[in-house]
Structures are given as structure tokens and as C-alpha cells.
Amino acid sequence: MPVVRSNDIDIHFETEGDRHLPALLFSNSLGTDWRMWQPQAEHLRSRFHVIRYDTRGHGQSGTPSGPCSLAQLGHDVLALLDHLDIERAHVCGISMGGATAQWLGIYAPQRLRKLVIANSAARIGTEAGWRERAALARREGLDDIADGAPARWFGPAFAAAEPQAVAALVATLRAGSAHGYAACCDALAGADLRPQLPLIAAPTLIIAGAADPVTTVVDAQAMRQLIPHAELVTLAASHISNIEAAPAFNEALANFLAD
């Protein structure tokens, strides 16, 4: 299993495609792992050196002993790029991964080619809400959180049409580390990037889900107004739009990166 050591945590990653092609790194959402990007990897690995990894506390990456910060999540990506000897990469993140992508755009602009922020916001939820969820995960585990995930992640039509896809993602959340999940809830509790968004210089694509109840189209529009070189695409999907609307997501992503 390939890993890179970052801030005393092993970060698991996988790569596909010719490493001489432009690098494209994907960052997962809270409670998922690197496999959530399979539709995008299959579509783009002939044109990019595709890099997927598990955010700390998720999948096969190590679990922090206590709360973590968005800066730590960003530095994990930089450690991975350094390990792979990649000077600059396209970065695509969804939800929590989208917050990590924003952090990279603000604090590590020299490492980016283009930036894709999907189903995310500069301030996701509230600090109190994330602290409560972190406490719930540490106290009771992830079963209750996993039970409520389908309604947060997918529209009812997709959930009815693709029950196996929904069940697989929920199973990943349920089997994950409660302490790792809670640590990343703490990172989101402390993350408010609204004042820094105008510092993002990379060409940026913002992808929103028209039916997303977690990070709304209004959140996406607010980011577009603050990021100087941003464009917005809205898909007919809920929160995990890269799975629910995979063909449209892939088309938007490929077109943006090809410019």
C-alpha cells in the first residue's frame, strides 16, 4: 500500500496514468475514501496522471490522535505532491475536499495549475454544528451518522435508481474511523475561508448541485463572486454530484481542464 508520511500520519494514495501527463489530484469528502472518484479516474486517466488519496482519518490513511485543522489537511496534499516529485497539479476536491482545495488555492498557489471546488463552501455549516457532530461520533460511533447520510448525499430519484451505489458509499462511512471522522469535523468547525477567497489566483471551476441541501447553490455563487477567475456550473444532483451526475460532472471537469 503506497503511503507518504505527513505530520506523523501515513497518508494512503493511489496513482494511475502516465506520470509525464499533467497531474490531477482528487480530494474526498467527509466520511468517504479515494474510491469515490472512480467515475472520474476511469474517464480521465488516459489524459492525466490521476492521483487519489485518503484524507487523514479516512480509508487506509492514519487516524490523528486528536482534532486536526484544515491547514493540516492542506499540508498532507503538499507532502504527497512532494513525495511524487510533482511541482504543480490540477486539484479537484468535493465538500471537505473542496475546502482543502480552497486552502491550497490560498496558501500554496505555486503548486496549482487549475482548481475545481465541487459541492463545497467557504464556510461549511456552523462551528457549533461540527463540534456537536464530532462529539456524537466520538461518543456513539458512526452508525447514526451513516443512517442519515443518503438523504444528505443523494436525491431520492438517484437513491431509488442506484441503491447499490448509495449502499456502497454508506458502508464506507459506517466502517470508517469514528475518531478520524470527528477529527475532520473539528477541522471544518474551524474553517472559514471567506476573507481569503479573493487571494485565489488559479483558474477555478465551482461545481454545485441544484438539489444540494448541505452546500447550496447560494454558497457556490458566493464563492464565485469572491474568487477572481472563477466560473460556476450547476448540475442536476444533490451533494455527491460526482457520483449522482457522473457524466455531466466528467464533462464539466474535462472541458475546464482542457482550456
C-alpha positions as a printed NumPy array, in Angstrom:
array([[  0.   ,   0.   ,   0.   ],
       [  1.651,   3.287,  -1.06 ],
       [  1.794,   5.889,   1.707],
       [  3.553,   9.146,   2.435],
       [  4.336,  10.363,   5.957],
       [  2.842,  13.764,   6.763],
       [  2.692,  15.361,  10.205],
       [  3.203,  11.954,  11.865],
       [  0.35 ,  10.388,   9.875],
       [  0.584,   7.917,   6.989],
       [ -1.428,   9.194,   4.012],
       [ -2.536,   6.428,   1.647],
       [ -2.634,   7.259,  -2.063],
       [ -3.091,   5.636,  -5.467],
       [ -1.914,   6.823,  -8.877],
       [ -2.971,   5.978, -12.418],
       [ -1.909,   7.057, -15.878],
       [  1.321,   8.286, -17.396],
       [  3.226,  10.37 , -14.839],
       [  4.513,  12.553, -17.68 ],
       [  0.963,  13.812, -18.276],
       [ -0.386,  16.765, -16.264],
       [ -1.14 ,  15.718, -12.678],
       [ -4.748,  15.74 , -11.477],
       [ -5.295,  15.197,  -7.74 ],
       [ -8.679,  14.364,  -6.202],
       [ -9.62 ,  15.034,  -2.558],
       [-12.509,  13.102,  -0.978],
       [-15.466,  14.245,   1.075],
       [-16.067,  13.66 ,   4.77 ],
       [-16.798,  10.017,   5.519],
       [-15.73 ,   8.645,   2.119],
       [-12.415,   7.496,   0.678],
       [-10.326,   7.584,  -2.509],
       [-12.68 ,   5.176,  -4.288],
       [-15.434,   7.792,  -4.542],
       [-13.573,   9.239,  -7.541],
       [-13.721,   6.05 ,  -9.637],
       [-16.018,   7.552, -12.327],
       [-13.612,  10.45 , -12.806],
       [-10.466,   8.301, -12.757],
       [-11.859,   5.993, -15.425],
       [-12.824,   8.948, -17.605],
       [ -9.619,  10.953, -17.274],
       [ -6.696,   8.585, -16.648],
       [ -5.783,   8.478, -20.337],
       [ -5.299,  12.273, -20.339],
       [ -3.898,  12.95 , -16.856],
       [ -1.669,  11.448, -14.21 ],
       [ -4.511,  10.795, -11.753],
       [ -3.764,  10.901,  -8.02 ],
       [ -6.306,   9.847,  -5.409],
       [ -5.698,   9.7  ,  -1.674],
       [ -7.492,   9.153,   1.614],
       [ -7.786,  12.265,   3.748],
       [ -6.258,  11.677,   7.187],
       [ -8.674,   9.807,   9.417],
       [-10.296,   8.166,   6.391],
       [ -9.872,   4.959,   4.437],
       [ -6.397,   3.487,   4.729],
       [ -4.747,   6.691,   5.962],
       [ -3.752,   7.054,   9.59 ],
       [ -6.04 ,   8.462,  12.253],
       [ -4.94 ,  11.546,  14.206],
       [ -4.903,  11.277,  17.982],
       [ -6.939,  14.454,  18.387],
       [ -8.58 ,  17.251,  16.413],
       [ -6.988,  18.368,  13.166],
       [ -7.109,  21.585,  11.175],
       [ -7.77 ,  22.467,   7.563],
       [ -4.137,  23.578,   7.326],
       [ -3.04 ,  20.056,   8.244],
       [ -5.269,  18.625,   5.521],
       [ -3.7  ,  21.019,   3.041],
       [ -0.166,  20.19 ,   4.128],
       [ -0.937,  16.491,   3.639],
       [ -1.575,  17.237,  -0.044],
       [  1.665,  19.2  ,  -0.321],
       [  3.574,  16.329,   1.281],
       [  2.03 ,  13.951,  -1.238],
       [  2.954,  16.174,  -4.194],
       [  6.497,  16.479,  -2.84 ],
       [  6.717,  12.714,  -2.42 ],
       [  5.631,  12.191,  -6.026],
       [  8.003,  14.945,  -7.236],
       [  5.121,  16.94 ,  -8.737],
       [  5.714,  20.661,  -8.852],
       [  2.209,  21.698,  -9.942],
       [ -1.093,  19.843, -10.245],
       [ -4.728,  20.357, -11.058],
       [ -6.679,  19.853,  -7.816],
       [-10.316,  18.768,  -7.587],
       [-11.983,  18.439,  -4.19 ],
       [-15.566,  17.816,  -3.139],
       [-17.228,  19.025,   0.074],
       [-14.475,  18.711,   2.735],
       [-12.062,  18.056,  -0.141],
       [-13.325,  21.278,  -1.689],
       [-12.359,  23.129,   1.49 ],
       [ -8.896,  21.576,   1.245],
       [ -8.74 ,  22.69 ,  -2.385],
       [ -9.617,  26.254,  -1.376],
       [ -6.883,  26.222,   1.282],
       [ -4.356,  25.149,  -1.351],
       [ -5.521,  27.894,  -3.691],
       [ -4.983,  30.474,  -0.947],
       [ -1.806,  29.245,   0.741],
       [  0.01 ,  27.206,  -1.932],
       [ -0.829,  28.898,  -5.26 ],
       [  2.56 ,  27.985,  -6.722],
       [  1.616,  24.291,  -6.574],
       [ -1.587,  24.626,  -8.606],
       [ -2.476,  24.61 , -12.27 ],
       [ -6.27 ,  24.794, -12.074],
       [ -8.654,  24.415,  -9.164],
       [-12.013,  22.62 ,  -9.038],
       [-14.233,  23.124,  -5.983],
       [-17.274,  20.831,  -6.004],
       [-20.256,  20.89 ,  -3.637],
       [-18.413,  22.946,  -1.072],
       [-18.422,  26.361,   0.561],
       [-16.006,  28.811,   2.1  ],
       [-17.797,  28.226,   5.428],
       [-19.484,  24.816,   5.516],
       [-22.14 ,  24.673,   8.213],
       [-21.516,  26.184,  11.629],
       [-18.815,  25.727,  14.218],
       [-21.345,  24.559,  16.793],
       [-22.857,  22.042,  14.385],
       [-19.497,  20.474,  13.585],
       [-18.45 ,  20.356,  17.252],
       [-21.715,  18.573,  18.064],
       [-21.2  ,  16.053,  15.273],
       [-17.603,  15.44 ,  16.346],
       [-18.776,  14.774,  19.902],
       [-21.507,  12.435,  18.631],
       [-19.028,  10.439,  16.565],
       [-16.591,  10.108,  19.454],
       [-19.335,   9.155,  21.874],
       [-21.539,   6.836,  19.81 ],
       [-19.624,   5.929,  16.658],
       [-20.763,   6.405,  13.083],
       [-23.917,   4.281,  12.783],
       [-26.429,   7.094,  13.339],
       [-24.463,   9.433,  11.085],
       [-24.323,   6.753,   8.373],
       [-28.057,   6.121,   8.66 ],
       [-28.756,   9.767,   7.809],
       [-26.153,  10.058,   5.042],
       [-28.24 ,   9.031,   1.99 ],
       [-30.659,  11.93 ,   2.456],
       [-27.758,  14.368,   2.778],
       [-25.766,  12.951,  -0.121],
       [-28.221,  11.968,  -2.868],
       [-31.539,  12.925,  -4.378],
       [-34.424,  10.456,  -3.914],
       [-34.584,   9.558,  -7.607],
       [-30.914,   8.552,  -7.703],
       [-31.183,   6.675,  -4.412],
       [-34.107,   4.658,  -5.807],
       [-32.419,   4.001,  -9.155],
       [-28.925,   3.191,  -7.845],
       [-29.334,   1.599,  -4.409],
       [-26.075,  -0.354,  -4.674],
       [-24.028,   2.792,  -5.327],
       [-25.64 ,   4.507,  -2.348],
       [-25.186,   1.467,  -0.111],
       [-21.5  ,   1.161,  -1.013],
       [-20.774,   4.764,  -0.055],
       [-22.761,   4.486,   3.178],
       [-20.915,   1.273,   4.043],
       [-17.606,   3.119,   3.68 ],
       [-18.78 ,   5.733,   6.164],
       [-20.126,   3.167,   8.612],
       [-16.89 ,   1.165,   8.56 ],
       [-14.661,   4.207,   8.957],
       [-12.835,   5.537,  11.973],
       [-15.144,   7.477,  14.281],
       [-12.163,   9.344,  15.726],
       [-10.848,  10.149,  12.238],
       [-14.269,  11.422,  11.201],
       [-14.519,  13.525,  14.353],
       [-11.049,  14.977,  13.835],
       [-12.078,  16.212,  10.385],
       [-15.338,  17.601,  11.791],
       [-13.108,  19.673,  14.073],
       [-11.156,  20.869,  11.019],
       [-14.375,  22.006,   9.355],
       [-15.552,  23.649,  12.58 ],
       [-12.544,  25.948,  12.488],
       [-12.54 ,  26.618,   8.746],
       [-13.876,  29.928,   7.423],
       [-12.111,  30.909,   4.205],
       [-14.382,  33.751,   3.133],
       [-11.885,  36.555,   3.894],
       [ -9.106,  34.801,   1.948],
       [-11.005,  33.687,  -1.189],
       [-10.003,  36.786,  -3.215],
       [ -6.38 ,  35.599,  -2.889],
       [ -7.04 ,  32.543,  -5.083],
       [ -5.283,  33.238,  -8.381],
       [ -5.683,  29.877, -10.136],
       [ -8.394,  29.483, -12.776],
       [-11.236,  27.96 , -10.785],
       [-14.292,  25.884, -11.618],
       [-17.028,  25.72 ,  -8.995],
       [-19.472,  22.832,  -9.331],
       [-22.771,  22.984,  -7.47 ],
       [-25.65 ,  20.552,  -7.101],
       [-29.022,  22.116,  -7.794],
       [-30.617,  19.995,  -5.042],
       [-27.683,  20.03 ,  -2.589],
       [-29.001,  20.662,   0.947],
       [-25.528,  20.767,   2.521],
       [-23.566,  23.223,   0.375],
       [-26.122,  25.074,  -1.667],
       [-26.092,  26.871,  -4.993],
       [-26.128,  30.106,  -2.971],
       [-22.871,  29.004,  -1.317],
       [-21.372,  28.324,  -4.746],
       [-22.488,  31.706,  -6.07 ],
       [-20.892,  33.41 ,  -3.076],
       [-17.582,  31.702,  -3.844],
       [-17.787,  32.691,  -7.495],
       [-18.223,  36.328,  -6.512],
       [-15.137,  36.258,  -4.278],
       [-12.706,  34.201,  -6.399],
       [-11.301,  36.402,  -9.194],
       [-11.067,  33.827, -12.008],
       [-13.978,  31.539, -11.206],
       [-16.787,  30.044, -13.23 ],
       [-19.799,  28.129, -11.966],
       [-21.532,  25.026, -13.306],
       [-24.715,  23.741, -11.661],
       [-25.588,  20.073, -12.095],
       [-28.876,  18.235, -11.6  ],
       [-27.696,  16.485,  -8.445],
       [-27.507,  16.643,  -4.675],
       [-24.345,  16.725,  -2.548],
       [-22.215,  13.917,  -4.021],
       [-22.596,  15.196,  -7.562],
       [-19.543,  13.413,  -8.955],
       [-21.409,  10.117,  -8.449],
       [-25.044,  11.158,  -8.867],
       [-24.358,  13.12 , -12.059],
       [-21.089,  11.465, -13.097],
       [-21.364,  12.004, -16.894],
       [-22.18 ,  15.713, -16.526],
       [-19.52 ,  16.131, -13.821],
       [-16.919,  14.433, -16.019],
       [-17.825,  16.602, -18.996],
       [-17.585,  19.827, -16.982],
       [-14.286,  18.761, -15.454],
       [-12.718,  17.64 , -18.748],
       [-13.817,  20.775, -20.585],
       [-12.438,  23.044, -17.877],
       [ -9.093,  21.293, -17.657],
       [ -8.721,  21.237, -21.445],
       [ -8.941,  25.02 , -21.845]])
